[in-house]
Amino acid sequence: MNGNTRANISIGAKVKIVLKADQRSGKLTEGIVKDILTNSPTHPHGIKVRLTTGEVGRVKEA
C-alpha cells in the first residue's frame, strides 16, 4: 500500500519507514505505528509517524 495517504495508515499497523538519517541511502526500518504525526490527508514524501520504539520517519510501505 501507498505510504503517502493518511487513510492507509492506522495506529498498530506494521509499516516500513525511512528515518531522517537514512533518507540518502533509502534504508527502511520496520515497526509498529504508535502515533501519526502528519495531520494532512496526503503528503508527497510519505506520512510521518512515530513507531513504538520511538523512531520517527516517513512511511514508504504500509
C-alpha positions, 0 to 999 in steps of 0.5 A: 500500500501507498505510504503517502495517504493518511487513510492507509495508515492506522495506529498498530499497523506494521509499516516500513519507514525511512528515518531522517538519517537514512533518507540518502541511502533509502534504508527502511526500518520496520515497526509498529505505528504508535502515533501519526504525526502528519495531520494532512490527508496526503503528503508527497514524501510519505506520512510521518509517524512515530513507531513504538520504539520511538523512531520517527520517519516517513512511511514508504510501505504500509 
